[in-house]
């Protein structure tokens, strides 16, 4: 190639090199700016990981899985309406357990003393393990119509917690594992999609040492599906054996 041809080629390549460099610089700059804004937002919201008061923090209609990306582990003390109405207008449902796992962060609720309205009305399909052993009440905690799964709900071992409206309107709830003891009135009447495993876990958690009668309400649709005889006239031996040690419990079906 002659010198003139080499100069011509070099001249033609200058805009290409410039464009490539400009694009790389823009991409890098945009990425850096995006990271800076993410850090600024979550550092402030989570107080650089020291936030303990999560009252109303994620309460709101516009949250969704695209923006729920916590930067730090969360160990709240206060969670009043922490997820209330979360994403209810966003059109997107959020798997909180999956979102936290993707971020590499955890939600430790073992120090929470009150779960009232924790996630009422939330557009959330799944929660990770919720440790409520420090709390006295779970009033309306999971009163949301789209919740499908709670990986595990840990209760006190002494059965002293109250459950007013805890699962009101939880019509999609299928999967729940309960550890600890249920010692007061509780209702799953709206949860017609509960699996057999979930019902067994719930009933197994009922206190066997009640001093006063208490009532548990279970969905008839699920009960009839898993624990009724083929002709639908009597409950199965499996059910009768399951509830045999649960003296002083009244089983209601809705």
C-alpha positions as CSV (number, residue, x, y, z in Angstrom):
1,X,0.0,0.0,0.0
2,X,1.4,3.4,-1.0
3,X,1.9,6.2,1.5
4,X,-1.1,8.1,0.0
5,X,-3.3,5.1,0.3
6,X,-2.2,4.6,3.9
7,X,-3.0,8.2,4.7
8,X,-6.4,7.9,3.0
9,X,-7.2,4.7,5.1
10,X,-6.1,6.4,8.3
11,X,-8.2,9.5,7.5
12,X,-11.3,7.3,6.9
13,X,-10.7,5.5,10.2
14,X,-10.5,8.6,12.4
15,X,-14.3,9.1,12.6
16,X,-14.8,5.4,13.3
17,X,-12.3,5.4,16.1
18,X,-13.8,8.6,17.5
19,X,-17.3,7.2,17.4
20,X,-16.2,4.0,19.1
21,X,-14.4,5.9,21.8
22,X,-17.3,8.3,22.3
23,X,-19.8,5.4,22.6
24,X,-17.5,3.6,25.1
25,X,-17.1,6.8,27.1
26,X,-20.9,7.4,27.1
27,X,-21.7,3.9,28.2
28,X,-19.1,4.0,30.9
29,X,-20.2,7.4,32.1
30,X,-23.9,6.4,32.1
31,X,-23.1,3.3,34.0
32,X,-21.1,5.2,36.6
33,X,-23.8,7.8,36.9
34,X,-26.5,5.1,37.4
35,X,-24.4,3.4,40.1
36,X,-23.9,6.8,41.8
37,X,-27.6,7.5,41.9
38,X,-28.3,3.9,43.2
39,X,-25.8,4.4,45.9
40,X,-27.1,7.8,46.8
41,X,-30.7,6.6,47.1
42,X,-30.1,3.4,49.0
43,X,-27.4,4.9,51.3
44,X,-29.9,7.5,52.4
45,X,-32.9,5.2,52.6
46,X,-31.1,2.5,54.6
47,X,-28.7,4.9,56.4
48,X,-25.7,3.1,55.0
49,X,-27.0,-0.2,56.5
50,X,-27.8,1.1,60.0
51,X,-31.5,1.7,59.4
52,X,-33.7,0.1,62.1
53,X,-37.0,2.0,61.6
54,X,-38.6,0.6,58.4
55,X,-42.0,2.1,59.2
56,X,-43.6,2.9,55.8
57,X,-40.2,2.6,54.0
58,X,-41.6,0.4,51.2
59,X,-45.2,1.4,51.5
60,X,-46.5,2.8,48.3
61,X,-48.2,2.0,45.1
62,X,-45.4,2.4,42.6
63,X,-42.8,0.0,44.0
64,X,-42.0,-3.0,41.7
65,X,-39.2,-5.6,41.2
66,X,-37.3,-3.3,38.8
67,X,-36.7,-0.7,41.6
68,X,-36.8,-2.8,44.8
69,X,-33.1,-3.5,45.0
70,X,-31.9,-2.9,48.6
71,X,-28.2,-2.4,49.0
72,X,-27.8,-3.5,52.6
73,X,-29.0,-6.3,54.9
74,X,-32.1,-5.3,56.8
75,X,-32.6,-6.0,60.5
76,X,-35.5,-3.7,61.4
77,X,-37.1,-3.1,64.8
78,X,-40.1,-1.3,63.5
79,X,-42.0,-2.5,60.5
80,X,-45.4,-0.9,60.8
81,X,-46.8,-0.9,57.2
82,X,-43.3,-1.6,55.9
83,X,-44.7,-3.1,52.7
84,X,-48.3,-1.7,52.9
85,X,-49.8,-1.2,49.4
86,X,-46.3,-2.1,48.0
87,X,-46.7,-1.9,44.2
88,X,-50.4,-2.0,44.2
89,X,-50.6,0.3,41.2
90,X,-47.4,-0.8,39.4
91,X,-48.9,-3.6,37.5
92,X,-46.0,-5.9,38.5
93,X,-46.0,-8.5,41.3
94,X,-42.9,-8.8,43.4
95,X,-41.2,-11.9,44.8
96,X,-39.5,-10.3,47.8
97,X,-37.5,-13.5,48.6
98,X,-36.2,-13.7,45.1
99,X,-35.4,-9.9,44.9
100,X,-33.4,-10.1,48.1
101,X,-31.5,-13.2,46.9
102,X,-30.6,-11.4,43.7
103,X,-29.2,-8.5,45.6
104,X,-27.3,-10.7,48.0
105,X,-29.0,-9.1,51.1
106,X,-31.2,-10.5,53.8
107,X,-34.3,-9.5,55.8
108,X,-33.9,-10.4,59.5
109,X,-37.2,-9.6,61.4
110,X,-36.2,-11.4,64.7
111,X,-36.1,-8.1,66.6
112,X,-39.5,-6.8,65.4
113,X,-42.1,-6.3,68.2
114,X,-45.2,-5.5,66.1
115,X,-46.1,-6.7,62.7
116,X,-49.4,-4.8,62.4
117,X,-50.2,-4.1,58.7
118,X,-46.8,-5.3,57.7
119,X,-47.8,-6.0,54.1
120,X,-51.5,-5.3,53.9
121,X,-52.7,-4.7,50.3
122,X,-49.2,-5.4,49.0
123,X,-48.6,-6.7,45.4
124,X,-46.2,-9.2,46.7
125,X,-46.3,-12.9,45.8
126,X,-43.7,-14.3,48.2
127,X,-41.8,-13.6,51.4
128,X,-38.7,-15.2,52.7
129,X,-38.6,-16.5,56.3
130,X,-40.4,-14.1,58.6
131,X,-39.2,-14.5,62.3
132,X,-41.9,-13.0,64.5
133,X,-40.7,-14.4,67.9
134,X,-40.2,-10.9,69.4
135,X,-43.7,-9.7,68.4
136,X,-46.9,-9.8,70.3
137,X,-49.3,-9.3,67.4
138,X,-49.5,-10.0,63.7
139,X,-52.6,-8.0,63.0
140,X,-53.3,-7.7,59.3
141,X,-49.7,-8.6,58.6
142,X,-50.3,-10.6,55.4
143,X,-53.8,-9.3,54.4
144,X,-53.0,-9.2,50.7
145,X,-54.8,-10.9,47.8
146,X,-51.8,-11.9,45.7
147,X,-49.5,-13.6,48.3
148,X,-48.8,-17.2,47.3
149,X,-45.9,-18.2,49.5
150,X,-44.3,-17.5,52.9
151,X,-41.2,-19.6,53.0
152,X,-41.5,-19.9,56.8
153,X,-43.4,-18.0,59.5
154,X,-41.6,-18.4,62.9
155,X,-43.9,-17.8,65.9
156,X,-43.3,-17.7,69.6
157,X,-43.0,-21.1,71.4
158,X,-45.4,-20.0,74.1
159,X,-48.4,-19.4,71.9
160,X,-49.1,-15.9,73.3
161,X,-49.3,-14.0,70.0
162,X,-52.6,-12.6,68.5
163,X,-53.6,-12.9,64.9
164,X,-56.5,-10.5,64.2
165,X,-57.0,-10.4,60.4
166,X,-53.4,-11.7,59.8
167,X,-54.5,-13.5,56.6
168,X,-57.6,-11.5,55.6
169,X,-58.1,-11.5,51.9
170,X,-55.1,-13.8,51.3
171,X,-57.0,-15.6,48.6
172,X,-54.0,-16.8,46.6
173,X,-52.0,-18.2,49.6
174,X,-50.9,-21.7,48.8
175,X,-47.6,-22.4,50.6
176,X,-46.8,-21.6,54.2
177,X,-44.6,-23.4,56.8
178,X,-45.2,-22.5,60.4
179,X,-42.7,-23.0,63.2
180,X,-43.6,-22.3,66.8
181,X,-47.0,-22.3,68.4
182,X,-50.4,-20.9,67.5
183,X,-52.3,-20.2,70.8
184,X,-55.1,-17.9,69.9
185,X,-57.9,-17.5,67.3
186,X,-56.7,-17.5,63.7
187,X,-58.3,-17.6,60.3
188,X,-57.3,-18.8,56.9
189,X,-60.9,-18.6,55.5
190,X,-59.9,-16.7,52.4
191,X,-57.0,-19.0,51.5
192,X,-58.9,-21.6,49.4
193,X,-55.8,-22.6,47.5
194,X,-53.8,-23.8,50.6
195,X,-51.9,-27.0,49.8
196,X,-52.3,-30.1,52.0
197,X,-48.8,-29.7,53.3
198,X,-49.6,-26.1,54.4
199,X,-52.7,-27.2,56.2
200,X,-50.8,-29.9,58.0
201,X,-48.2,-27.4,59.0
202,X,-50.8,-25.0,60.3
203,X,-52.7,-27.6,62.3
204,X,-49.5,-29.1,63.7
205,X,-48.5,-25.7,65.1
206,X,-51.8,-25.4,67.1
207,X,-51.1,-25.4,70.8
208,X,-51.8,-28.6,72.7
209,X,-52.1,-27.0,76.1
210,X,-54.8,-24.4,75.8
211,X,-56.5,-23.3,79.0
212,X,-59.4,-21.7,77.2
213,X,-61.1,-22.7,73.9
214,X,-59.8,-21.1,70.7
215,X,-61.0,-21.2,67.1
216,X,-59.2,-21.8,63.8
217,X,-61.0,-21.2,60.6
218,X,-59.9,-23.1,57.5
219,X,-61.2,-22.9,53.9
220,X,-63.8,-25.6,53.1
221,X,-62.6,-25.9,49.5
222,X,-59.2,-27.0,50.6
223,X,-60.4,-29.2,53.4
224,X,-62.9,-31.0,51.2
225,X,-60.2,-31.6,48.6
226,X,-57.6,-33.1,50.9
227,X,-59.4,-34.4,54.0
228,X,-62.9,-35.6,53.1
229,X,-63.9,-39.1,52.1
230,X,-64.5,-39.9,48.4
231,X,-68.2,-39.4,48.8
232,X,-67.6,-36.2,50.8
233,X,-69.6,-37.3,53.8
234,X,-66.9,-37.7,56.5
235,X,-63.4,-36.5,57.3
236,X,-60.6,-39.0,56.7
237,X,-58.8,-40.9,59.4
238,X,-55.7,-38.8,58.5
239,X,-57.5,-35.6,59.5
240,X,-58.9,-37.1,62.7
241,X,-55.5,-38.3,63.8
242,X,-54.0,-34.8,63.0
243,X,-56.5,-33.0,65.2
244,X,-56.6,-35.6,68.0
245,X,-54.1,-33.9,70.2
246,X,-55.6,-30.4,69.7
247,X,-57.9,-30.3,72.7
248,X,-59.9,-27.1,73.2
249,X,-59.6,-26.1,69.6
250,X,-62.8,-25.5,67.6
251,X,-62.4,-26.1,63.9
252,X,-64.5,-23.9,61.7
253,X,-64.8,-24.2,58.0
254,X,-65.7,-21.4,55.7
